[in-house]
Amino acid sequence: MKEENEVTVETSYTLEELKSLLKKNNFKLKETYDVNDIYMIDKNYLKEKDHLKLLNHSLLLRHIILENKEKKLITKKEKVYNKQQEIIKQSKVDLKVQSLEEAKIFLEALNYQELIRINDHLLVYANDEDELCIQIVNNKHIYIEIESNCEFINKVYNTAKEMKEVFKKYDIKIKNNNYFAKKAEIELIERRI
């Protein structure tokens, strides 16, 4: 599995306020794309009360829609948390598929069922120093993610602390001072209410 590191925060800014803040700090839009995920869970885990454990047992049917191409994948993510629920290690592996509909039928035959859907509209911004990904999730929540390996600038963030400093540097306000917002858990909680 490919290991990666990231920090994700939820913000209370509107999209326009956030774009204005980024523009003021010389960020430019580098890429826009959509990721539509269907979380599939083995029915044997449906009674699991711990949302994070439940999500760790999920497989994602992932449809990535870029400007000039698309990808269809089955994705397995795994996250390890410390006592403060901060992500200390995460990895994922992707399997390309031709048809997500057929992949869903196949997983259902293996005792999986749909758990949640997450539709992400992503806007990647970068200036000469930093790269951020704005994520509008299910048209309800706005998150900002920083990944350790930047795609549009020559930079690698080596620690979560370095990534956290980016939010402070640009005075980006985040909800609950939480640098490890868990989008899927939030959607799962909202769905189960």
C-alpha positions in Angstrom: 0.0 0.0 0.0 1.2 3.5 -0.8 1.8 5.6 2.3 1.0 9.3 2.4 0.4 12.0 4.9 -2.1 14.9 5.0 -3.8 17.4 7.1 -7.5 18.2 6.5 -9.4 21.0 8.2 -13.0 22.1 8.0 -13.5 25.8 7.5 -16.5 28.1 8.1 -15.6 30.4 5.2 -17.8 30.5 2.2 -16.2 29.5 -1.0 -16.0 33.1 -2.2 -14.4 34.2 1.1 -11.8 31.5 0.8 -11.1 32.3 -2.8 -10.6 35.9 -1.9 -8.2 35.0 0.9 -6.2 32.8 -1.4 -6.0 35.4 -4.1 -4.8 38.0 -1.6 -1.9 35.5 -0.8 -1.0 35.0 -4.5 -2.6 31.5 -4.8 -3.7 30.6 -8.3 -6.1 27.9 -9.4 -4.1 24.9 -10.8 -6.7 22.2 -11.2 -10.4 21.4 -10.8 -11.9 18.0 -10.6 -14.5 15.8 -9.0 -14.3 12.6 -7.0 -17.4 10.6 -6.4 -17.0 7.8 -3.8 -19.4 5.0 -2.8 -18.2 3.5 0.5 -19.0 -0.2 0.5 -18.9 -2.2 3.8 -18.9 -5.9 4.5 -22.2 -6.6 6.2 -20.4 -8.4 9.0 -19.1 -5.0 10.2 -22.4 -3.1 10.1 -22.9 -3.3 13.9 -19.5 -1.7 14.6 -20.1 1.4 16.7 -16.7 3.0 16.2 -17.1 5.0 13.0 -13.4 5.1 12.3 -13.1 1.3 12.6 -16.1 0.9 10.4 -14.6 3.2 7.7 -11.3 1.3 7.9 -13.2 -1.8 6.9 -14.8 -0.1 3.9 -13.9 -0.3 0.2 -14.5 2.7 -2.0 -15.9 2.6 -5.5 -14.2 5.8 -6.8 -15.0 7.8 -9.9 -12.5 10.6 -10.5 -13.5 13.1 -13.2 -10.7 15.3 -14.5 -10.9 17.9 -17.3 -9.9 15.5 -20.1 -10.1 12.0 -18.5 -11.7 9.9 -15.9 -10.6 7.1 -13.6 -12.7 4.3 -12.1 -11.2 2.5 -9.1 -11.8 0.3 -6.2 -9.8 1.9 -3.4 -8.8 0.5 0.0 -7.7 3.1 2.5 -6.3 2.4 5.9 -5.7 4.9 8.7 -4.0 4.6 12.0 -5.0 7.1 14.8 -3.4 8.1 18.1 -5.4 8.6 21.3 -6.3 12.2 20.2 -7.9 10.8 17.0 -5.1 12.4 14.9 -4.0 10.4 11.8 -0.5 9.2 12.4 -0.2 6.9 9.4 -2.3 6.3 6.3 -2.1 4.3 3.2 -4.1 3.3 0.2 -4.1 1.0 -2.8 -6.1 1.4 -6.0 -7.4 -1.2 -8.5 -8.5 0.2 -11.9 -11.8 -1.1 -13.1 -13.8 -0.7 -16.3 -17.2 -0.4 -14.8 -18.2 0.8 -11.3 -21.6 -0.7 -11.7 -20.1 -4.1 -12.3 -17.7 -3.6 -9.4 -20.6 -2.8 -7.1 -22.5 -5.9 -8.2 -19.3 -8.0 -7.6 -18.9 -6.5 -4.1 -22.5 -7.1 -3.3 -22.0 -10.7 -4.2 -19.2 -10.8 -1.6 -21.6 -9.6 1.1 -20.9 -5.9 0.8 -23.5 -3.1 0.8 -23.5 0.6 0.3 -22.7 2.6 3.4 -22.4 6.3 2.3 -21.7 8.4 -0.7 -19.4 11.3 -0.8 -19.3 13.7 -3.8 -16.2 15.9 -3.7 -15.7 19.0 -5.9 -12.0 19.8 -5.6 -10.1 23.0 -6.4 -6.3 22.9 -6.2 -4.5 26.2 -5.5 -0.8 26.9 -5.2 1.5 29.9 -4.9 5.3 29.8 -5.0 5.5 28.4 -1.4 2.4 26.2 -0.7 -0.3 24.1 -2.2 -3.9 23.6 -0.9 -6.8 21.6 -2.0 -10.3 23.0 -1.3 -12.9 20.3 -1.1 -16.6 21.0 -1.3 -18.2 17.8 0.1 -21.8 16.9 -0.7 -22.5 20.6 -1.3 -22.5 21.0 2.6 -19.0 21.2 4.0 -15.9 23.0 2.9 -12.6 21.4 3.8 -9.0 22.4 3.0 -6.4 19.6 2.6 -2.7 19.7 2.4 -0.9 16.6 1.3 2.8 15.9 2.0 3.7 15.7 -1.7 2.8 18.7 -3.7 1.7 18.2 -7.3 2.1 21.7 -8.8 5.1 23.1 -6.9 8.4 21.5 -6.0 7.8 21.0 -2.3 7.4 18.2 0.2 5.9 18.7 3.7 7.8 16.3 5.9 5.6 16.5 9.0 2.0 17.3 10.0 3.5 20.2 12.0 4.8 21.7 8.8 1.4 21.4 7.2 -0.4 22.9 10.2 1.9 25.9 10.0 0.6 26.7 6.5 -2.9 27.5 8.0 -1.3 29.8 10.6 0.9 31.5 8.0 -2.2 32.6 5.9 -4.4 33.1 9.0 -6.9 30.5 7.7 -9.6 30.0 10.3 -10.5 26.4 11.0 -13.4 24.8 12.9 -12.6 23.5 16.3 -8.9 23.8 15.9 -9.1 20.3 14.3 -6.3 19.6 11.8 -7.6 16.0 11.2 -11.2 16.5 10.1 -12.6 13.2 8.9 -14.9 13.9 6.0 -16.3 10.4 5.8 -16.9 10.1 9.5 -18.8 13.4 9.5 -20.9 12.2 6.6 -21.5 8.9 8.2 -22.6 10.5 11.5 -25.0 12.9 9.6 -26.5 10.0 7.7 -27.1 7.9 10.8 -28.8 10.7 12.7 
